[in-house]
Amino acid sequence: MKLRIPPVLVFVIFSSLMYLLSRFLPFGNFEFFGRVFIIFFLLVIATIVAVFSLVQFFSSKTTVDPRKPDEASVLVVNGIYKYTRNPMYLALLLVLLAWGIWLGNAFNTILAAGFVAYMNKFQIFPEEEALAYKFPKDYRHYCTQVRRWF
């Protein structure tokens, strides 16, 4: 699998675009009661999801490098992976949503949706093809049981 841009760099690019949008777009700003609570909640959930998913990969002794899914030694399908096939990317999305709320511009949701679309097309679909090739029957069954994001 040839990966054009590593997922963490994609996250940085989208978070930078969100900042620029909120800084220079003259409309779409919002403020509401409880905003800080929602940001905190999203960040806590993102941290929990990321930590659990990384711990599961490390304890399964398989690669966490998203650029090399063909080097996976085992298909991780338990724990948090029973609920989402991509918890690490889900954690990044939750952080982006928290960042968008912090910046306070409603149009940042479009950029968060763009992040999901980009990750689906250029990262997740190629990963899924590699995993389906490496674990044909098990991965196809897993895909029927668990959703891609949440």
N, C-alpha and C positions, 0 to 999 in steps of 0.2 A: 504494500500500500504506500503510495506516495502522498505524503501530507504536505500541503502547501504552507500552512501556517499552524504552529502548535496551538492547542486549545487555550492555554494560558495567555498567549499573545493575542488571540482572538478576543478573549475577555478584556484585556487591557485596551485594545482598539475600540471595542464597543463602549467600555466605560468612559474612555476619552471622548468619543463622539457624543455620549450622553452629556458630559460636562459642557462641551462646546455648544450643543443644542440649547441647554438651559441657560447658558451665558449670553448667547447672541439672538435667540428667538424672542421677539418682543411680546409674545402672547403664549397662553397655555399654562401660566404659572398658577400654583394652587398652594393653599395652606389649610390644614384642618387639625382639629383637636385629636390628640392621640397619635399623631404622626410619628413621634419619637418612639412610642411603644411598638408600633407596627414595624418600624425599622429594626428595633432591638429584637423583636420576635423573629423576623425573617433572618437576621444574622445568626441568632441562636440555632434556629432550625438548620440553616445552611452549614454551620459548624458541626452540628451533630451528624448530619447526613454525610458530610465529607469525611469526618473522622471514622465513622462506622464503615464506610465503603473502603477507605484506605486500609484500615485494620483488617478487614476481611481479605483484601487482596494480599497483604503481607503475610497473614496467617496461612493463606492457601499457597503461598510461595509461587505466585504467578506475577507476571509483569504488570506494572502500573503505567508503563509508557504507552500512551494512546497512539503513538506513531508506529507501534509494532504489535498489533493484535495477533499477528501470526505466530508470535513467540509465547502466546498464552499457554501455560502448561496444564491448566484446569479451567473448566467453566464454572464460575462462581454464581450460584443460583439461590443461595440461602441468605438468611439475615435480611438486610435492607434490599438485597437484590430480588427478594420475593415481591417487592412492591414497585420497583423501578429498575429498568435495565441500565440506566445511565445516571446513577446517583451523583457521581462527581460533576457531571455537566449540570444536573439539577441544582447542586449546591452553588455553582457559578451563576446560574440564572437567578437564584434567590438573592444572591449578593447584588447582582445587577438591579433587581427590583428594589431592594433596599436603597441602593445608591440613587436610583431614579426618584424614589420618594423623598430622599434627603435633598436632592437637587430641586425638587418641587416643580417640575414641568411635566404636564400630562403627556406630552408628545414623546417622552422617553419610553413609554410603553411600546411605541412603534419600533424603537431601536432594540428593546428587549425581545420583541417578536422577531426582529431581524436576526438577532443572535441565535434564537432557536432555529430559524430557517437555515442559516448558514451552517450551524452545527449539524443539523439533520443531513444536509446535502453533502457537505465536504468532510465531515468527520464520522458521524454515526453510520450512515449508509455504507461507506467503505469498511468500517469496523465490522458491521454486521455481515457483510459478504465474506470477510476473512474468517470470522467465527463460524459462520455456516459451513464454510469449506473445511475448517479444522474439526468441528464438532457437529457433523451434519444432522443427525437425528436428534440429539439432545438439544441443540440450539434452536432448531425449528420448533420443537415442543415447548421450549422455554419461551419463545416469542409468542406462542399462542396463549400462554398463561400470564405473562407480565407485560405491562405497557412500557412504551419507550421512555416516556418522561415521568408521568405520575398518574 
